[in-house]
Amino acid sequence: MRLPADSLAAVQAALGAEHAALWVYGLVSAFLPDSFNAPVAEGTTAHRARRDATERLLADAGATPSPAEPAYVPPKPVTDQASALAVLILAETDTTVAWRAVLERTDDKAVRTAALEALTIAAVRATRWRRAAGQTPATPALPGQPAT
């Protein structure tokens, strides 16, 4: 399968969002109580699977998947449960934005299907984390819409 350059760039950016989300899930586990172990493990597993599938998609398209950064810098320090939940919400939101960008830049049915699934699942996880943080509304009107 060959993809146009703009499609490949969008998929690479989505892979970068998956790498960052995985890093965030590792970070926050130190700041959340044990009651969050199951949803943190679920998010980690889901992002790892999406990362692996995205790397395969890129390889099948003849591209070299971009590697993860050694570390990522959250916009604010993570020091407690509230800041851990905030960075989880941000990671999931960033993931939805990245996958929406893929949807906007490809006509390939398999890539669109994968991107829509990734966007939907990340939006659901973001909603769960917003609810855990007590945020309202718990979901934006258009998940994946970049913040303005």
N, C-alpha and C positions, 0 to 999 in steps of 0.2 A: 504494500500500500504506500503510495506517495501522497504527501500532503503539501499544500502551498506553504511558502515561508511564513506568512502571517499566522496560519493555523499551527505550524510547528512552534512558533514563538509563544503563542498562547498556551499550548500544551506544556511547553517548558516552564512557563510562569506558573501554571497550575501545579506542576511537579514541585516547584519551589515552595508554593504554599503548603503542599503536603509535607515536605521536609520540615518546614517551620512549625507546622501544627504538631508533628511528632515530637519535636524538640520541646515545645510548650507543654505537652502532656507529661513529658519526663520531668520538667521543672516543677510543675504545680503539685505533683504528687507529694512533695515534701511539705506543702503548706495546707493541705486539705485533710480533714479528719477521715478516719477509716470508713465512715459512712459513704464516702465518695469513691472508694476503691473500685467498685463495679463499673460505674459510668466512666471513670478514668481509664480503666482497662478496656472497656468497649470502644472508647474513642481512639485509644492507642492502636488497638487491633484494626479498626476500620481505616484509620489513616495509613497504617502500614500496608494493608491490602491495596488501598487506592494508590499508594506510592508505587508498589510493585507492579500493579496493572498499568500504570502510566509509564513506567520505565519500559515495560514490554511493548506498549503501543508505540513509543518513540523509537525503540530499536527496530520494530517491524516497519516503521516508516523510513528507516535508513538513517536515523539521527542518533547521536550519542546523548543519552540522558544526562542532564546536569546533576552533579553531585550535591549533596547537602553541604551547607556551610558548617564550619567547625562549631559555631555557636551563633545564637541570635540574640539581639538586644530588645527586650520588651520596651514599649513606650514609657512605662513607669515601672519602678522596682516592684518585684513580687516579694511581699513580706508577710502576708497573712492570707486568711481565707478569702476575704473580699477582693484583694488584688489578684489572687490566683484565679478566682472566677472571672474577673474582668479580662484577664489575658486569655483565658479559654474562650470567652465570648469573641474577643478580637480575632483569635486564630481561626475560629469557625467562620466568622464573618468574612475574613480575608480569603478563606477557601471558597466560600460561595461566590465572591466577586471574581476570583480567578477562573472558576469553572463557567461562570456566566460569560466571561470574555471568550472562552473556548467556543461556547455555543454561538456567539456572534461572529466567529471567524472561521467556521467550517461548514461545509455542506455534506461532509462524509457522515453517512448514517451511523456507523459504529462509533465514531468519535462523538457525535451529537448525543447518542444514547448514553455513552459513558459519562459525558459532561453533565447531562441532565440528572442522571442518577447521583453523581457526586454532589452537585449543587443541592439537590433535594435532601439528601442524607445529612449534609453539613448544616443546612438550614434547620433541620429538625434538632440536631445536636445543639446548635446555637440557641434555639428556643428553650431547650431543657436547661442549659446553663443560665440563661437569663431568668428563668423561673426560679432556679436554685438561688440566684443572687437577689431575687425579689424585684427585678426590673419590670416595669410596665411601660409600654406594651411589651409583651414577651417575644413578639416577632414583628419585623418590619412589614410593611404592605407589599414590598417587592424584594424578597430575598435575593441577594446577589447584586443589588443596585449599589454602586459605589457611593460612599458618604460624600455629601457636598458641603 
